[in-house]
Structure formats: structure tokens, C-alpha cells
Amino acid sequence: MSAIVQDELVKPIDKAAWHVEHVLKFPNSRHLRYHGHDMSWIHYYATYLCLGTGFALLLYICYILYDKIVSPFVKITCLSNLKQWINNLKRKLD
């Protein structure tokens, strides 16, 4: 591996200096620019992922709150309504 690196005609530091000088000499070269400059901020910051994750988290929190707070009252109400309906049905049949 060392022989391959030492066999180069141009040293890596000289090659890097040439590239920097080339970019400074031709600043409008689009192929040498950072691709993040051409991206919209939504894609650059991956906003859609943050919004999607936040929405999923919000839905999960709403589900937990519903399950812990609202659901017991709904079950009690439904059971009491069911018991009343059964009692009324028994009275009608008797």
C-alpha cells in the first residue's frame, strides 16, 4: 500500500491545493458546488421526517390519554346502558 501512495506523480497536498485554487478561479462551476445549496430547506433539514414523527407521537399520546381517561367512563356508560336494556327486555318478556 505504501508503494502505491509513494508512486503518485503529484503529491496529495499539491493535488488538494490545485483543487482549491481551481474552485477559487472558477467560482460559478455548478459541478464543484456543495449540493446542499441547491436543496430547499424542507429537504435540507428533513422537515417532513420531523413533522411525520411529531404527528405520530401526537397520535400515540392522544391514544394513551383516551385509553386511560375517556375509555373507562365510556365502558361504564355502555355497560350500564346494556344492563338497563337487558332489564327492560326482561320486563317486557315477563
FENFEN-V364528 format. One record per run of one state. SS is the DSSP state (H for helix, E for strand, C for the rest). FROM is the first residue (numbers start at 1). TO is the last residue. Records with the same first field share a line. If there is no record, write none. Layout:
# FENFEN-V364528
SS: FROM-TO ; FROM-TO
This chain:
# FENFEN-V364528
C: 1-1 ; 7-11 ; 26-29 ; 33-34 ; 39-40 ; 45-46 ; 94-94
H: 2-6 ; 12-25 ; 30-32 ; 35-38 ; 41-44 ; 47-93
